[in-house]
Amino acid sequence: MPTPSCETGSVPRLRSPASARSSLCRENGGGELFWGVFDKNESALAFYRSLGAKEVRDVRLMRLPV
């Protein structure tokens, strides 16, 4: 899935897919969704906060080059 870009204005179109993912999560017994956002991407952070998302401070995102 391509990464949405706040600069191109594609982030607002995520409201529907985000809602669909939330529904799918609940239907399968899930209680939370997790995803990553770059620290300096203030517009994305503001957008996700507007959806009710909260920052998780006790989890670290890890990557391993292959």
Contacts in CASP RR format, 6 or more apart in sequence:
PFRMAT RR
TARGET T0000
AUTHOR 0000-0000-0000
METHOD contacts of the structure
MODEL  1
MPTPSCETGSVPRLRSPASARSSLCRENGGGELFWGVFDKNESALAFYRS
LGAKEVRDVRLMRLPV
4 10 0 8 1.000
4 11 0 8 1.000
4 13 0 8 1.000
4 14 0 8 1.000
4 44 0 8 1.000
5 11 0 8 1.000
6 41 0 8 1.000
6 43 0 8 1.000
6 44 0 8 1.000
6 47 0 8 1.000
11 43 0 8 1.000
11 44 0 8 1.000
11 47 0 8 1.000
12 47 0 8 1.000
14 47 0 8 1.000
15 51 0 8 1.000
18 51 0 8 1.000
21 33 0 8 1.000
22 33 0 8 1.000
25 31 0 8 1.000
25 32 0 8 1.000
25 33 0 8 1.000
34 56 0 8 1.000
34 59 0 8 1.000
36 61 0 8 1.000
37 44 0 8 1.000
37 45 0 8 1.000
37 48 0 8 1.000
38 44 0 8 1.000
END
